[in-house]
Amino acid sequence: MILTMLGGKGLSGLLKTGTAVLTILLIVPAMLKLFIVTVDEGWAAIRTRNGKPIIRNRPQRRPTNRGGAVGEVVVLDPGSHGAFPLFYWYRLIDVRCRATDLPARDMSGATGHQHRVHASFEWRPIPTGRDLRVFELDVVNVKERASNIVGAALRDVIRGLDGPELPHNDEINTRVIAASADEVRRACGVELVRVMVTGDALTDGYLLSTALRDADRGAQAVAALHALN
């Protein structure tokens, strides 16, 4: 049987069968891959030419949800999309949530009490044609610009607080997002998800200066000075 299979007709049949199987398992999927763009969850894709995003300059003939209006980039949502790579190239954009720390700052409340605040904010790109155009083209450093906007809003919120203690994070988060979320989206093309005060640090010098500024220089000031030793 083996000799028969290795004979002229048998060997020819094996070659034909093997070539067909190889074509089905390897070549056909590889060819299909050339005409399909797959976008995973948590990502978006935008059309590019020579590595730069393509801006739509005319209305769509057949309007679609992901097409984008004039002046926006063309965005692909998660899933598989047909594309011919010689004419359509795409850049993947990570639209998952990420966090950025704000620099530690001394901020004064409404009564003059100083808080040394360590804070961070969570953000994510918004997968729409207009927002991804801002995110990819109009802002050189998204994190830096968003940090400036959020930091200024956080300062204004703390400046209006009474008392020596900061409120709960949920209250600060609500106020800062209400004050800066729209500006962050307009200027950076990203969504402001959450703002958190991660620490109200008290150093020795901070405690000493606070104790000296207190109007009451009685037992509280003495206790604060003793705490430094």
Helices and strands as residue ranges (DSSP letters): H 2-5, H 8-22, I 23-27, H 28-34, E 36-39, E 43-49, E 52-53, E 75-76, E 79-82, E 89-94, E 98-101, E 105-108, E 114-125, H 129-133, I 134-138, H 142-159, H 169-188, E 190-200, H 204-213, H 219-226
